Amino acid sequence: MLIRSESDMLAFGEKYGAKLKAPAVIELIGDVGAGKTTFVRGLAKGLGVTAPISSPSFTISRIYKGKDCTLTHYDFYRLDDPGLMSEDLAESISDPQNVTVIEWGQSIADVLPDNRAVISIKYIDEETRELIEQ
């Protein structure tokens, strides 16, 4: 699927979030600047989160309260060895009221469930992205 603008990415994320039921795990794959956090902003809106969404690149995780669930957003970009964060992630994944989103999940792949949704976001040009749901 081609996404042709930031507003399209937000709308796709919102629609995806509106259909989602906890518990759920989503792994986002894409280069820096591909639009992963923009997707999460839309997803959060679809889940009923009213707080502003920002990237967890420096904090590793952020937690938001939605209408009927909690959204936990992880970014493992800066971690070669997730250590205790893998335990935190495992707890998040096992919470039946949680939607867990993971960026840069290679270092914690052994913790991720097989039934997770995987969305790859590929940079095409300044405005266009290709989304592939696996």
Backbone as a printed PyTorch tensor [residue, N CA C, xyz], in Angstrom:
tensor([[[  0.8460,  -1.1630,   0.0000],
         [  0.0000,   0.0000,   0.0000],
         [  0.8970,   1.2330,   0.0000]],

        [[  0.5590,   2.2050,  -0.8320],
         [  1.3130,   3.4550,  -0.8580],
         [  0.6240,   4.5040,   0.0080]],

        [[  1.4110,   5.1680,   0.8180],
         [  0.9630,   6.2870,   1.6420],
         [  1.6100,   7.5200,   1.0280]],

        [[  0.8130,   8.5050,   0.6760],
         [  1.3340,   9.6180,  -0.1100],
         [  1.5650,  10.9160,   0.6710]],

        [[  1.2880,  10.9050,   1.9860],
         [  1.5270,  12.1140,   2.7790],
         [  1.5150,  11.7520,   4.2660]],

        [[  1.9710,  12.6740,   5.0690],
         [  1.9340,  12.4690,   6.5170],
         [  0.4940,  12.3210,   7.0060]],

        [[ -0.4110,  13.1160,   6.4460],
         [ -1.8130,  13.0070,   6.8610],
         [ -2.4060,  11.6530,   6.4760]],

        [[ -1.9720,  11.0910,   5.3500],
         [ -2.4210,   9.7440,   4.9690],
         [ -1.9030,   8.7010,   5.9620]],

        [[ -0.6400,   8.8610,   6.4140],
         [ -0.0710,   7.9260,   7.3960],
         [ -0.8490,   8.0120,   8.7110]],

        [[ -1.1530,   9.2330,   9.1420],
         [ -1.9360,   9.4080,  10.3650],
         [ -3.3130,   8.7650,  10.2250]],

        [[ -3.9480,   8.9720,   9.0880],
         [ -5.2830,   8.4020,   8.8570],
         [ -5.2390,   6.8770,   8.8260]],

        [[ -4.2130,   6.3110,   8.1750],
         [ -4.0750,   4.8550,   8.1460],
         [ -3.8950,   4.3200,   9.5640]],

        [[ -3.0160,   4.9450,  10.3380],
         [ -2.7860,   4.5220,  11.7170],
         [ -4.0440,   4.6150,  12.5590]],

        [[ -4.7980,   5.6890,  12.3840],
         [ -6.0330,   5.8620,  13.1520],
         [ -7.0530,   4.7740,  12.8060]],

        [[ -7.2000,   4.4970,  11.5270],
         [ -8.1270,   3.4450,  11.0940],
         [ -7.6840,   2.0780,  11.6410]],

        [[ -6.3970,   1.8150,  11.5910],
         [ -5.8360,   0.5620,  12.1100],
         [ -6.1160,   0.4570,  13.6090]],

        [[ -5.8750,   1.5300,  14.3300],
         [ -6.0990,   1.5490,  15.7790],
         [ -7.5600,   1.3840,  16.1570]],

        [[ -8.4530,   1.9660,  15.3780],
         [ -9.8860,   1.8790,  15.6780],
         [-10.3950,   0.4430,  15.5840]],

        [[ -9.7390,  -0.3860,  14.7610],
         [-10.1460,  -1.7840,  14.6040],
         [ -9.4450,  -2.7200,  15.5870]],

        [[ -8.4030,  -2.2340,  16.2400],
         [ -7.5510,  -3.0690,  17.0730],
         [ -8.1740,  -3.3310,  18.4370]],

        [[ -8.0140,  -4.5290,  18.9160],
         [ -8.4680,  -4.9090,  20.2550],
         [ -7.2780,  -5.4330,  21.0460]],

        [[ -7.1750,  -5.0130,  22.2900],
         [ -6.1130,  -5.5220,  23.1710],
         [ -6.4660,  -6.9440,  23.5750]],

        [[ -5.4900,  -7.7830,  23.7750],
         [ -4.0550,  -7.5230,  23.6560],
         [ -3.6120,  -7.6070,  22.1950]],

        [[ -2.6120,  -6.8120,  21.8640],
         [ -2.0600,  -6.8270,  20.5110],
         [ -0.6000,  -6.3960,  20.5630]],

        [[  0.1780,  -6.9360,  19.6550],
         [  1.5850,  -6.5790,  19.5290],
         [  1.8460,  -6.2490,  18.0670]],

        [[  2.4650,  -5.0860,  17.8400],
         [  2.7880,  -4.6400,  16.4860],
         [  4.2790,  -4.3240,  16.4340]],

        [[  4.9610,  -4.9330,  15.4970],
         [  6.3640,  -4.6080,  15.2600],
         [  6.4330,  -3.7300,  14.0170]],

        [[  7.0840,  -2.5770,  14.1560],
         [  7.2600,  -1.6620,  13.0400],
         [  8.7020,  -1.7550,  12.5420]],

        [[  8.8530,  -1.9330,  11.2400],
         [ 10.1660,  -2.0350,  10.6290],
         [ 10.3120,  -0.9030,   9.6240]],

        [[ 11.4030,  -0.1620,   9.7280],
         [ 11.6570,   0.9140,   8.7860],
         [ 12.8520,   1.7320,   9.2310]],

        [[ 13.4720,   2.3920,   8.2740],
         [ 14.6270,   3.2240,   8.5730],
         [ 14.2320,   4.4420,   9.4020]],

        [[ 15.2250,   5.1220,   9.9440],
         [ 15.0030,   6.3850,  10.6390],
         [ 14.3050,   7.3410,   9.6680]],

        [[ 13.2330,   7.9710,  10.1190],
         [ 12.4980,   8.9160,   9.2860],
         [ 11.4820,   8.2990,   8.3500]],

        [[ 11.2590,   6.9980,   8.4520],
         [ 10.3190,   6.3280,   7.5490],
         [  8.8580,   6.6590,   7.8680]],

        [[  8.5720,   7.0060,   9.1220],
         [  7.1930,   7.3300,   9.4910],
         [  6.6170,   6.4340,  10.5650]],

        [[  7.4600,   5.7040,  11.2740],
         [  6.9750,   4.7770,  12.3010],
         [  6.2360,   5.5210,  13.4150]],

        [[  6.8110,   6.5970,  13.9270],
         [  6.1560,   7.3370,  15.0060],
         [  4.9110,   8.0520,  14.4880]],

        [[  4.9230,   8.4840,  13.2570],
         [  3.7140,   9.0890,  12.6760],
         [  2.5880,   8.0630,  12.6360]],

        [[  2.9050,   6.8360,  12.2370],
         [  1.9130,   5.7670,  12.2710],
         [  1.3800,   5.5900,  13.6890]],

        [[  2.2740,   5.5820,  14.6900],
         [  1.8570,   5.3830,  16.0830],
         [  0.9690,   6.5410,  16.5510]],

        [[  1.2300,   7.7500,  16.0910],
         [  0.3540,   8.8790,  16.4450],
         [ -1.0740,   8.6220,  15.9710]],

        [[ -1.2140,   8.1450,  14.7390],
         [ -2.5390,   7.8150,  14.2270],
         [ -3.1500,   6.6470,  14.9620]],

        [[ -2.3550,   5.6090,  15.1970],
         [ -2.8110,   4.4330,  15.9340],
         [ -3.3510,   4.8380,  17.2980]],

        [[ -2.6050,   5.6790,  17.9880],
         [ -3.0130,   6.1370,  19.3190],
         [ -4.3570,   6.8500,  19.2670]],

        [[ -4.5320,   7.6930,  18.2790],
         [ -5.8100,   8.3940,  18.1460],
         [ -6.9470,   7.3930,  17.9540]],

        [[ -6.7090,   6.3830,  17.1240],
         [ -7.7170,   5.3460,  16.9010],
         [ -8.0330,   4.5480,  18.1500]],

        [[ -7.0610,   4.4610,  19.0670],
         [ -7.2620,   3.7580,  20.3420],
         [ -7.8640,   4.6610,  21.4220]],

        [[ -8.0710,   5.9170,  21.0890],
         [ -8.6670,   6.8420,  22.0530],
         [ -7.6650,   7.5380,  22.9630]],

        [[ -6.3970,   7.5130,  22.6020],
         [ -5.3790,   8.2310,  23.3780],
         [ -5.4990,   9.7080,  23.0390]],

        [[ -5.5540,  10.5470,  24.0630],
         [ -5.6560,  11.9900,  23.8290],
         [ -4.3400,  12.7200,  24.1120]],

        [[ -3.4110,  12.0760,  24.7900],
         [ -2.1170,  12.6930,  25.0940],
         [ -1.2840,  12.8140,  23.8180]],

        [[ -0.4150,  13.8200,  23.7580],
         [  0.4820,  13.9180,  22.5970],
         [  1.4510,  12.7320,  22.5580]],

        [[  1.7180,  12.2410,  21.3730],
         [  2.6020,  11.0860,  21.1840],
         [  3.9550,  11.5890,  20.7030]],

        [[  5.0000,  11.1150,  21.3570],
         [  6.3450,  11.4520,  20.8890],
         [  7.1890,  10.1840,  20.8410]],

        [[  8.2560,  10.2570,  20.0710],
         [  9.1110,   9.0930,  19.8760],
         [  9.7980,   8.6980,  21.1730]],

        [[  9.8500,   7.4010,  21.4610],
         [ 10.5610,   6.9390,  22.6600],
         [ 12.0390,   6.6460,  22.4030]],

        [[ 12.6290,   7.2560,  21.3700],
         [ 14.0210,   6.9560,  21.0120],
         [ 14.9890,   7.1520,  22.1750]],

        [[ 14.7850,   8.1730,  22.9870],
         [ 15.7170,   8.4460,  24.0790],
         [ 15.2530,   7.8710,  25.4120]],

        [[ 13.9620,   7.6340,  25.5460],
         [ 13.4230,   7.0950,  26.8030],
         [ 13.1880,   5.5920,  26.7340]],

        [[ 13.2910,   5.0080,  25.5840],
         [ 13.0960,   3.5950,  25.2600],
         [ 11.6220,   3.2030,  25.2470]],

        [[ 10.8280,   3.7090,  26.1820],
         [  9.3980,   3.3800,  26.1460],
         [  8.5570,   4.5520,  26.6290]],

        [[  7.3470,   4.5710,  26.1550],
         [  6.3480,   5.5510,  26.5980],
         [  5.0230,   4.8120,  26.7340]],

        [[  4.2480,   5.2090,  27.7270],
         [  2.9740,   4.5540,  28.0180],
         [  1.8600,   5.5930,  27.9540]],

        [[  0.7620,   5.2250,  27.2870],
         [ -0.3780,   6.1250,  27.1100],
         [ -1.6600,   5.3800,  27.4490]],

        [[ -2.5830,   6.0680,  28.0650],
         [ -3.9010,   5.4950,  28.3590],
         [ -4.8530,   5.7900,  27.2090]],

        [[ -5.4670,   4.7360,  26.6930],
         [ -6.4600,   4.8650,  25.6420],
         [ -7.8530,   4.6960,  26.2140]],

        [[ -8.8260,   4.6440,  25.3530],
         [-10.2200,   4.5040,  25.7740],
         [-10.4490,   3.1760,  26.4950]],

        [[-10.0380,   2.0800,  25.8920],
         [-10.2750,   0.7530,  26.4600],
         [ -9.0020,  -0.0500,  26.6820]],

        [[ -7.8510,   0.5940,  26.5380],
         [ -6.5890,  -0.1390,  26.6570],
         [ -5.4580,   0.8260,  27.0010]],

        [[ -4.2970,   0.2530,  27.2030],
         [ -3.0680,   1.0180,  27.3760],
         [ -2.2080,   0.7750,  26.1430]],

        [[ -1.5770,   1.8310,  25.6580],
         [ -0.6520,   1.7330,  24.5410],
         [  0.7600,   1.9020,  25.0960]],

        [[  1.6130,   0.9080,  24.8580],
         [  3.0090,   1.0020,  25.2500],
         [  3.8420,   0.9730,  23.9790]],

        [[  4.6520,   2.0160,  23.8100],
         [  5.4380,   2.2080,  22.5930],
         [  6.9180,   2.1010,  22.9480]],

        [[  7.5980,   1.1410,  22.3590],
         [  9.0250,   0.8930,  22.6080],
         [  9.8430,   1.2480,  21.3830]],

        [[ 11.0600,   1.7160,  21.6330],
         [ 12.0330,   1.9550,  20.5680],
         [ 13.3810,   1.4420,  21.0690]],

        [[ 13.8460,   0.3350,  20.4930],
         [ 15.0890,  -0.2980,  20.9240],
         [ 16.2800,   0.0890,  20.0380]],

        [[ 16.1660,   1.1930,  19.3090],
         [ 17.2080,   1.6130,  18.3790],
         [ 18.5750,   1.7470,  19.0500]],

        [[ 18.6260,   2.2920,  20.2390],
         [ 19.8870,   2.5840,  20.9080],
         [ 20.3910,   1.4360,  21.7860]],

        [[ 19.6990,   0.3070,  21.7970],
         [ 20.0890,  -0.7870,  22.6820],
         [ 20.6270,  -1.9850,  21.9070]],

        [[ 21.8850,  -2.2850,  22.1060],
         [ 22.4410,  -3.5210,  21.5410],
         [ 22.0340,  -4.7080,  22.4020]],

        [[ 21.9740,  -4.4690,  23.7180],
         [ 21.5840,  -5.4980,  24.6790],
         [ 20.4520,  -4.9220,  25.5210]],

        [[ 19.2270,  -5.3660,  25.3050],
         [ 18.0940,  -4.7620,  26.0000],
         [ 18.0470,  -5.0310,  27.5010]],

        [[ 18.7750,  -6.0230,  27.9980],
         [ 18.8280,  -6.2900,  29.4330],
         [ 17.4550,  -6.3460,  30.0750]],

        [[ 17.2630,  -5.5170,  31.1010],
         [ 16.0020,  -5.5030,  31.8480],
         [ 14.8180,  -5.0540,  30.9970]],

        [[ 15.0980,  -4.3100,  29.9150],
         [ 13.9920,  -3.8580,  29.0730],
         [ 13.2750,  -5.0400,  28.4190]],

        [[ 13.9650,  -6.1400,  28.2100],
         [ 13.2840,  -7.3070,  27.6340],
         [ 12.2670,  -7.8700,  28.6210]],

        [[ 12.5650,  -7.7760,  29.9330],
         [ 11.5930,  -8.2010,  30.9510],
         [ 10.4010,  -7.2570,  30.9720]],

        [[ 10.6590,  -5.9640,  30.8560],
         [  9.5890,  -4.9720,  30.8090],
         [  8.6970,  -5.2270,  29.5910]],

        [[  9.3240,  -5.5030,  28.4700],
         [  8.5790,  -5.7960,  27.2470],
         [  7.7350,  -7.0570,  27.4040]],

        [[  8.3050,  -8.0970,  27.9590],
         [  7.5630,  -9.3490,  28.1620],
         [  6.3360,  -9.1100,  29.0420]],

        [[  6.4770,  -8.2730,  30.0480],
         [  5.3440,  -7.9370,  30.9230],
         [  4.2790,  -7.1760,  30.1470]],

        [[  4.6940,  -6.2400,  29.3220],
         [  3.7590,  -5.4680,  28.5110],
         [  2.9880,  -6.3700,  27.5600]],

        [[  3.7000,  -7.2750,  26.9040],
         [  3.0770,  -8.1840,  25.9390],
         [  2.0610,  -9.0980,  26.6150]],

        [[  2.3290,  -9.4940,  27.8430],
         [  1.4370, -10.4330,  28.5260],
         [  0.2270,  -9.7580,  29.1700]],

        [[  0.1840,  -8.4410,  29.1860],
         [ -0.9460,  -7.7090,  29.7700],
         [ -2.1270,  -7.7370,  28.8000]],

        [[ -3.2610,  -8.3270,  29.1990],
         [ -4.3910,  -8.4570,  28.2750],
         [ -5.0690,  -7.1250,  27.9250]],

        [[ -4.7210,  -6.0560,  28.6210],
         [ -5.3030,  -4.7410,  28.3400],
         [ -4.3390,  -3.8310,  27.5770]],

        [[ -3.2820,  -4.4010,  27.0230],
         [ -2.2150,  -3.5990,  26.4310],
         [ -2.0790,  -3.8100,  24.9320]],

        [[ -1.8460,  -2.7150,  24.2330],
         [ -1.4000,  -2.7420,  22.8450],
         [  0.0620,  -2.3220,  22.8950]],

        [[  0.9410,  -3.1910,  22.4170],
         [  2.3770,  -2.9660,  22.4720],
         [  2.9030,  -2.7400,  21.0690]],

        [[  3.6140,  -1.6290,  20.8780],
         [  4.2290,  -1.3100,  19.5870],
         [  5.7310,  -1.2790,  19.7870]],

        [[  6.4570,  -1.9630,  18.9090],
         [  7.9060,  -2.0720,  19.0250],
         [  8.5640,  -1.5790,  17.7490]],

        [[  9.5150,  -0.6500,  17.9110],
         [ 10.3770,  -0.2380,  16.8130],
         [ 11.7710,  -0.7900,  17.0770]],

        [[ 12.4840,  -1.1730,  16.0160],
         [ 13.8530,  -1.6730,  16.1170],
         [ 13.9060,  -2.8830,  17.0410]],

        [[ 13.1000,  -3.8770,  16.7650],
         [ 12.9460,  -5.0280,  17.6320],
         [ 13.9300,  -6.1650,  17.4360]],

        [[ 14.9570,  -5.9940,  16.6200],
         [ 15.8860,  -7.0920,  16.3510],
         [ 16.5450,  -7.6070,  17.6240]],

        [[ 16.9030,  -6.7150,  18.5480],
         [ 17.6380,  -7.1380,  19.7430],
         [ 16.7640,  -7.8950,  20.7440]],

        [[ 15.4410,  -7.8400,  20.5710],
         [ 14.5300,  -8.5310,  21.4960],
         [ 13.6210,  -9.4990,  20.7360]],

        [[ 14.0660,  -9.9320,  19.5770],
         [ 13.2410, -10.8070,  18.7250],
         [ 12.7840, -12.0600,  19.4470]],

        [[ 13.5980, -12.5800,  20.3640],
         [ 13.2320, -13.8110,  21.0610],
         [ 12.0840, -13.5950,  22.0520]],

        [[ 11.7750, -12.3510,  22.3940],
         [ 10.6740, -12.0390,  23.3200],
         [  9.3680, -11.8180,  22.5520]],

        [[  9.4640, -11.4680,  21.2820],
         [  8.2740, -11.1230,  20.5060],
         [  7.4420, -12.3600,  20.1770]],

        [[  6.1290, -12.2400,  20.3130],
         [  5.2720, -13.3960,  19.9990],
         [  5.1870, -13.6260,  18.4920]],

        [[  4.9890, -14.8810,  18.1100],
         [  4.8700, -15.2330,  16.6940],
         [  3.6300, -14.6070,  16.0540]],

        [[  2.5970, -14.3770,  16.8500],
         [  1.3380, -13.8720,  16.2970],
         [  1.2740, -12.3460,  16.2450]],

        [[  2.4030, -11.6730,  16.3230],
         [  2.4210, -10.2180,  16.2520],
         [  2.1430,  -9.7500,  14.8240]],

        [[  1.6160,  -8.5450,  14.7070],
         [  1.4940,  -7.9010,  13.4060],
         [  2.8440,  -7.2660,  13.0930]],

        [[  3.2720,  -7.3670,  11.8560],
         [  4.5240,  -6.7520,  11.4220],
         [  4.1950,  -5.8200,  10.2650]],

        [[  4.5730,  -4.5550,  10.4260],
         [  4.3440,  -3.5630,   9.3840],
         [  5.6920,  -2.9670,   8.9950]],

        [[  6.0520,  -3.1360,   7.7330],
         [  7.2800,  -2.5410,   7.1990],
         [  6.9160,  -1.2370,   6.5020]],

        [[  7.6950,  -0.2000,   6.7950],
         [  7.4790,   1.1080,   6.1810],
         [  8.7380,   1.4550,   5.3890]],

        [[  8.5750,   1.5790,   4.0960],
         [  9.7080,   1.8490,   3.2200],
         [  9.6130,   3.2690,   2.6710]],

        [[ 10.6890,   4.0230,   2.8410],
         [ 10.8000,   5.3800,   2.3140],
         [ 10.9100,   5.3150,   0.7960]],

        [[  9.9910,   5.9920,   0.1050],
         [ 10.0350,   6.0640,  -1.3560],
         [ 10.5820,   7.4270,  -1.7820]],

        [[  9.9570,   8.4840,  -1.2860],
         [ 10.4460,   9.8410,  -1.4980],
         [  9.9670,  10.7060,  -0.3400]],

        [[ 10.1800,  11.9990,  -0.4220],
         [  9.8980,  12.9140,   0.6900],
         [  8.4950,  12.7330,   1.2880]],

        [[  7.5100,  12.4560,   0.4670],
         [  6.1280,  12.3120,   0.9380],
         [  5.6140,  10.8820,   0.9130]],

        [[  6.1710,  10.0270,   0.0920],
         [  5.5910,   8.7160,  -0.1790],
         [  6.2970,   7.6070,   0.5820]],

        [[  5.4770,   6.7150,   1.1470],
         [  5.9780,   5.5270,   1.8310],
         [  5.2080,   4.3120,   1.3240]],

        [[  5.8720,   3.1850,   1.3300],
         [  5.1960,   1.9250,   1.0210],
         [  5.0420,   1.1390,   2.3020]],

        [[  3.8120,   0.7400,   2.6260],
         [  3.5340,  -0.0760,   3.7980],
         [  3.2690,  -1.4960,   3.3620]],

        [[  3.9280,  -2.4250,   4.0620],
         [  3.7210,  -3.8410,   3.7850],
         [  3.3650,  -4.5050,   5.1110]],

        [[  2.1480,  -5.0460,   5.1740],
         [  1.7180,  -5.7730,   6.3620],
         [  2.0560,  -7.2420,   6.1750]],

        [[  2.7600,  -7.8080,   7.1390],
         [  3.1740,  -9.2010,   7.0470],
         [  2.3740, -10.0620,   7.9890]]])
